[in-house]
């Protein structure tokens, strides 16, 4: 697998256009602004952003690369999106070992909070998470850290959905997108997904509407339905089959949720290839829905997401 991504990284380094260094200042949204910056370590800052999209202050963690300084410019950016059902917006730092994994990456890493059950979308009736991330966080953070126009996005579980949905719904913004155990075909068992939302106190009608009554809204956010819009994006998928694997503890039960997610990934691949979109997959067999596998997969694919 690592040989595959070494080749992919080499190809991307030749083929990708890095663009001219610069900053992005437009599109911050009415009233969106950074209200506080806290240096948590030499490398990690925590930003508070006044967000009209959320109707409150949101949090973003920024990991600076080695060599970054206020006067430097043109850095690529990697956005890391966390999954559902976690109360910490910095889950990639706390559970995903992101600070260690990205230590040698020549890019700014942005870890925005994504809510326990946001589905990285502007709700029909509720917060506007997609606008928060792409219209508020992106321009504000990229202007502050003087990044360029090269971006990649990666996420786990619900964050894997977010990574592919953002890349497909906003062509030209991201050059690469990676999903680890991502829920990337919401058209497969929508009732099960609606049930998960209800279990966490979310009325799915507030998000995308009832799946039977508002299929056009569901499709407009479903990565599998949008796969044809990823033709210029390097797409990486990784998923286990739910059987206890080498990173699981002894006596671990079969993870039916991961098994279902693998089927969603396979359906996405079918849709992508039918649309002529190339997808690189690591369906690694035994493995559960767990951060230990997502850490391993992020380490594996990282050189290909933003090659030098």
C-alpha positions in Angstrom: 0.0 0.0 0.0 2.8 2.4 0.9 4.4 1.7 -2.5 1.2 2.7 -4.2 1.1 6.0 -2.4 4.8 6.7 -3.0 4.0 6.4 -6.7 0.9 8.6 -6.3 2.8 11.2 -4.5 5.4 11.3 -7.3 2.8 11.6 -10.0 1.0 14.4 -8.1 4.2 16.3 -7.6 4.7 16.4 -11.3 1.0 16.9 -12.3 -0.3 19.2 -9.7 -0.1 22.9 -10.2 0.9 24.6 -7.0 -0.2 28.1 -8.0 1.3 31.4 -6.9 1.8 32.1 -3.2 -0.8 34.4 -1.8 -3.5 34.9 0.8 -7.3 34.7 0.7 -9.1 37.6 2.3 -12.6 37.7 0.7 -15.7 35.8 1.6 -15.5 35.9 5.4 -19.2 36.3 5.8 -20.9 39.2 7.5 -19.4 39.8 10.9 -17.2 36.7 11.0 -13.9 37.5 12.7 -11.2 36.0 14.9 -11.8 37.1 18.5 -9.0 35.3 20.3 -5.8 33.4 19.6 -4.3 31.1 22.3 -0.9 29.6 21.7 -1.1 26.1 23.2 2.4 25.1 22.2 5.2 26.3 19.9 3.3 24.7 17.0 -0.4 24.7 18.0 -2.7 27.7 18.2 -6.4 27.7 19.2 -8.5 30.3 17.5 -12.0 31.5 18.6 -14.1 32.8 15.7 -17.2 34.8 16.0 -19.5 32.9 13.6 -22.8 34.2 12.2 -23.1 30.8 10.5 -23.2 29.0 13.8 -24.8 31.8 15.8 -22.0 31.6 18.4 -18.2 31.4 18.7 -16.6 28.4 17.0 -13.1 27.0 17.7 -10.3 26.1 15.3 -6.9 24.5 16.0 -4.0 25.4 13.7 -0.8 23.4 13.5 2.1 25.4 12.0 4.8 23.7 10.0 8.5 23.8 10.8 9.8 27.0 9.4 6.6 28.9 9.6 6.9 32.5 10.7 4.5 35.5 10.5 6.3 36.9 7.4 6.3 33.6 5.5 3.7 33.0 2.8 2.4 30.5 0.3 2.0 27.4 2.6 -0.3 24.6 1.4 -3.2 23.7 3.8 -4.5 20.4 5.1 -8.0 20.4 6.7 -8.7 17.6 9.1 -12.4 16.8 9.9 -13.5 14.7 12.8 -16.3 12.3 13.0 -19.7 12.3 14.7 -20.6 11.7 18.3 -17.5 13.4 19.9 -17.8 16.4 22.1 -14.3 17.7 21.3 -13.6 19.8 18.3 -9.9 19.0 18.7 -10.5 15.2 18.4 -7.8 14.8 15.7 -5.3 16.2 18.2 -6.6 14.4 21.3 -7.4 11.0 19.8 -5.9 11.1 16.3 -2.3 11.9 17.1 -2.4 14.6 14.4 0.4 16.8 15.9 2.9 13.9 15.7 1.7 12.6 12.3 2.0 16.0 10.6 5.2 17.1 12.3 7.2 16.9 9.1 4.5 18.1 6.7 5.4 21.3 4.9 1.8 22.6 5.3 -0.4 24.4 7.7 -2.9 22.0 9.3 -6.3 23.2 10.2 -8.5 21.3 12.7 -12.0 23.0 12.9 -14.7 21.9 15.3 -17.4 20.1 13.4 -20.1 19.4 15.9 -21.3 16.1 17.3 -23.8 15.5 14.5 -23.3 18.3 12.0 -22.8 16.3 8.8 -20.8 19.2 7.5 -23.8 20.8 6.0 -25.9 24.0 6.2 -29.0 22.7 7.9 -32.4 23.5 6.5 -33.3 24.6 10.1 -30.3 25.1 12.2 -26.5 25.9 12.1 -24.7 26.4 8.8 -21.6 24.2 9.3 -20.5 24.2 5.6 -20.6 28.0 5.6 -18.7 28.2 8.9 -15.9 26.1 7.5 -15.7 27.3 3.9 -16.9 30.9 4.1 -15.6 31.9 7.6 -12.9 29.6 8.8 -11.1 29.1 5.5 -10.6 32.8 4.5 -9.9 34.0 8.1 -7.4 31.3 8.9 -5.7 31.3 5.5 -5.3 35.1 5.6 -3.8 35.0 9.1 -1.3 32.2 8.3 -0.6 33.5 4.8 -1.2 30.3 3.0 -1.4 29.7 -0.7 -4.0 28.2 -2.9 -3.1 24.5 -2.5 -5.5 22.6 -0.2 -6.3 19.0 0.8 -9.0 17.7 3.1 -9.2 14.5 5.1 -11.6 13.1 7.6 -12.8 10.1 9.5 -16.3 8.7 9.7 -18.7 11.7 9.5 -15.5 13.7 8.7 -14.8 11.4 5.7 -18.3 12.3 4.5 -17.4 16.0 5.0 -14.1 15.7 3.2 -15.6 14.2 0.0 -18.8 16.4 0.1 -16.8 19.6 0.5 -14.4 18.6 -2.4 -17.3 17.6 -4.7 -19.6 20.6 -3.8 -16.8 23.1 -4.3 -14.8 22.1 -7.4 -11.3 23.6 -7.6 -11.0 24.3 -3.9 -9.2 21.0 -2.9 -6.6 19.1 -4.9 -7.0 16.0 -2.8 -9.5 14.4 -0.4 -9.2 11.4 1.9 -11.9 9.5 3.7 -11.2 7.0 6.5 -14.2 4.8 7.3 -16.3 7.6 5.8 -20.1 7.5 5.5 -19.8 8.5 1.8 -23.0 7.1 0.4 -26.0 8.4 2.4 -28.3 6.8 -0.2 -27.5 3.4 1.3 -29.8 2.8 4.3 -30.9 6.4 4.8 -33.3 5.1 7.5 -30.3 3.8 9.6 -28.6 7.2 9.2 -31.8 9.0 10.3 -32.0 6.7 13.3 -28.4 7.6 14.3 -29.3 11.3 14.1 -32.3 10.7 16.4 -30.2 8.8 18.8 -28.2 12.0 19.3 -31.1 14.3 19.6 -31.1 15.5 16.0 -34.3 15.6 13.9 -33.1 14.6 10.4 -35.8 16.8 8.9 -33.9 19.8 10.3 -30.8 18.7 8.5 -31.7 17.6 5.0 -35.4 17.0 5.4 -37.1 13.6 5.4 -35.2 11.3 3.0 -38.4 10.2 1.3 -39.8 13.7 1.0 -36.6 15.7 0.1 -34.5 13.3 -1.9 -33.1 16.2 -3.9 -31.5 17.7 -0.8 -30.1 14.3 0.3 -28.6 13.8 -3.2 -27.2 17.3 -3.3 -25.0 16.4 -0.2 -24.3 12.8 -0.9 -20.7 12.1 -2.1 -21.8 9.1 -4.1 -24.3 11.2 -6.1 -21.6 13.9 -6.5 -18.8 11.6 -7.5 -18.6 12.8 -11.0 -17.6 16.3 -9.7 -14.3 14.8 -8.3 -12.6 14.3 -11.6 -9.8 16.7 -10.8 -9.3 15.6 -7.2 -7.0 12.9 -6.0 -9.4 10.7 -4.0 -8.3 8.2 -1.3 -10.6 5.8 0.6 -9.7 3.5 3.5 -12.1 1.2 5.4 -12.1 -2.0 7.3 -14.7 -4.8 7.1 -15.7 -4.8 10.8 -13.8 -7.9 11.9 -11.4 -7.4 14.8 -8.1 -6.6 13.3 -4.4 -6.2 14.3 -5.0 -2.9 16.1 -8.0 -4.2 18.1 -7.9 -5.6 21.6 -8.4 -9.3 22.4 -12.1 -10.3 22.5 -13.3 -7.4 20.3 -16.7 -8.1 18.7 -17.5 -7.7 15.0 -18.2 -4.1 14.3 -21.4 -4.1 12.2 -21.2 -0.3 11.8 -17.9 -0.5 10.0 -19.2 -3.4 7.9 -22.0 -1.2 6.8 -19.7 1.7 6.1 -17.5 -0.6 3.9 -20.6 -1.3 1.7 -21.2 2.5 1.4 -17.5 2.9 0.3 -17.9 0.2 -2.3 -21.0 1.9 -3.7 -19.1 5.2 -3.8 -16.3 3.5 -5.8 -18.8 2.0 -8.3 -20.4 5.5 -8.8 -17.0 7.2 -9.2 -15.7 4.7 -11.7 -18.9 4.9 -13.7 -18.4 8.6 -13.9 -14.7 8.2 -15.0 -13.3 9.3 -11.7 -10.2 7.5 -10.4 -10.2 6.4 -6.8 -7.4 4.9 -4.8 -8.6 2.5 -2.1 -7.2 0.6 0.9 -10.0 -1.7 1.9 -7.7 -3.4 4.3 -10.0 -6.2 5.6 -10.0 -6.8 9.3 -10.4 -3.6 11.2 -13.1 -1.8 13.3 -14.4 1.8 13.4 -11.5 3.1 15.5 -9.0 5.9 15.7 -6.1 3.5 15.7 -6.9 2.6 12.1 -7.5 6.2 11.0 -4.1 7.2 12.5 -2.4 4.5 10.5 -4.2 5.5 7.3 -3.5 9.2 7.6 0.2 8.4 8.1 0.1 6.3 5.0 -1.6 8.8 2.7 -0.2 12.0 4.0 2.7 12.2 1.5 0.2 12.0 -1.4 -2.2 14.6 -0.1 0.1 17.6 -0.5 3.2 16.5 -2.3 6.1 18.9 -2.5 
